[in-house]
Structures are given as C-alpha cells and as structure tokens.
C-alpha cells in the first residue's frame, strides 16, 4: 500500500508539471502571435503612406513577416497604384483640350488678337509746344530719345492700329543742321499722333539748280516701293510745328498744315498759299497727276499745285491759325536755288500742262538708298533744266 501511494503522488506531480509546461507554451505562442499581428499591421500602414518613410525603413518593418505575405502585400499595393493612374487619366480625358496643354504652349497655336483702331484724336497729344533753335542737337541724342523707331525712320503704334499709313517726304540738299532739328522735334510729335509712318529724305545729287517739286514726286514713287502708304505729307526741312494737335495725316480734302508761320507774322500770306507743309491722299495726288517737274529754282510750284487742285474741284482744308502755328529755321537762300524767272508764266498755264507734266512724265536716277536709324535717305539725280 505504501508503494502505491508513492507512485500516485509522483504521477500527480508529473501531471501538474506537464499541465504547467503546456500553459507556459500556449502563453508564449499567444504572445508571439499577437506581436506578429502588430508588425503586419504596421507594415501595411507604411505601404499605404508614401510620404512617411523611405523604402529601406519599410523593408526594415517587414523583418518579422514571412516572405510570401510580404509579396502578397506588394501585389495589392501595385494594383491600387494602377487603379489610381487609370482614374487620373480618365479625369484628364474629361478636361477641355486647352486646359490639358502645358502653360507655356497653351496659346502658342492661337493667332494674335486683332488690335483696335487708334482713336481719331490721339489721347497722347499735349497741345502747344516750345520750339527753339539756339541749342545744338545731335543724332545720337535723337536716337536715344526715340528708341521705338525701326531702321529707315519707321514707326508703328504698339497699342492700336494706326488710322493711316503716312509717308513723310522731305526735299533736301545740304541742310544737315536743319534736318537734325526736324528729326528732334518731329519724331516725338508723330509718335504721339499714333501714326504708322516713315520719313524719306530725298536728297538731290550734284550742284544743278534745285527742283523741289520733282523731288516730292520722287519721294512719292520711292516710298510706295517699300510700303503701301495711303497718305503723303510733303514738308520743307526748315519748318517745325508748334502744336502736336496739327496732325500730319490726310483728310477728305488736300490739307495745308503750315497755316501760320512766324516768317509771316503767324498769318496766312494769301488764300491760295499751299507751301511749306501739306498732305494729300494717294487718290488726291493721282487726281492732279502729282506735282510739276519743270519748276527749276525757287518759287512757283506751290501755286501750280493749288491751281491743279482747284481745277479738279478740290478745296484746301486747314487747321485753325492757333493749331497750325509753326516756326521756320532762319537761313540764307541756298546756292543754285535762285528765284525762277519763268514761274509766273508756268503758273498761268497750269491747266494746259498738268495732264502731261507730273507723275506720268517723271524721270530720274537713284544714286543711293540709305536706311539710317532716324530716316531713309534717297540720293537721286534729277537731271538738268
């Protein structure tokens, strides 16, 4: 009996030990299982958040996950990425084409908007001007003051489309100092008047008798070779307007612009006077067959032009005496430009000669064309009387 009691106690203790070991084993297993679940959850969180860590940190968090499970999680994430890309593409396809263009090329294929016409009266005008000739001016300074000019003395408004395309024609010979003053004052004025203009200095070559009217015809012809001008302003080089409201453009009738000159006490010398500065449209100019070519020396051609206009039923338009004020640069009479003794006889026969003496009978030879910064100089051989 004593032996049976000892065996039973031993068996009872052994069973307790086995039960204790089993409980310990189960506890350890549960702890490791719960820990593995926490690590797996952390891995999935890191994969879904692309901005919370680098790829190396993400791989470090998966050290305790079986390789097979890691691959499955990666596949799930790749599928999600593909789906997100598809959604973005679908949204882009629904956007208008213009919105999908890169910002710098969005308007590359769209044509420039057509500019509005400049107003009839420019808002840039300032009115009366102070004109002085006692301080020398240089071409370099004039260039700096007129940076928007293109070669050849060309200008086009940037903010609007000019009302007219105007060629400024200046008959010229050996008047360089006068030309500097003209360029100094007129370029700013013409730009404020918002004209699409070019300046053409028609330089008579040689020392033969001066022929102003023929040089004006040449300026008309040569300027049209460069641009489709609609209006032509014919200006002496020594006359400067004293008010920028005196617009150098064309009107419904031929325009006399130098109305009141200081030379004549700021009065019109006589009603038929059309000298100094005047403008005509292409149609008006051709209607009178241009200017006469046979006035050699000083005087007479202005009255001949007036007679031509009058004979074709046109009248002279003028600005007011105040707006039409201008100053003349004082100078001695040029050599080879003495008063023309035949001018009175020629003026008396304008109606008879105008159909055969003018732009249709013009002959000359171009010696040189120079595209300078402030003007186009065209040197010509006009022949002899």
Secondary structure, 3 states (H helix, E strand, C coil): CHHHHHHHHHHHHHHHHHHHHHHHHHHHHHHHHHHHHHHHHHHHHHHHCCCCCCHHHHHHCCCCCCHHHHHHHHHHHHHHHHHHHHHHHHHHHHCCHHHHCCHHHCCCCCCCCCCCECCCCCCCCCCECCCCCCCCCCHHHHHHHCCCCECCCEECCCCCECCCEEEEEEEECCCHHHHHHHHHHHHHHHHHCCCEEEEEEEEECCCCCCCHHHHHHHHHHHHHCCCCCCEEEEECCCEEECECCCCCCCCCCCEECCCEEHHHCCECCCCCCCCCEEEEEHHHHHHCCCCCCCCCCECCHHHHHHHHHHHCCCCCEECCCCCCEEEECCCCCCCCCCECCCHHHHHHCHHHHCCCCCHHHCCCEEEEEEECCCCEEEEEECCCC
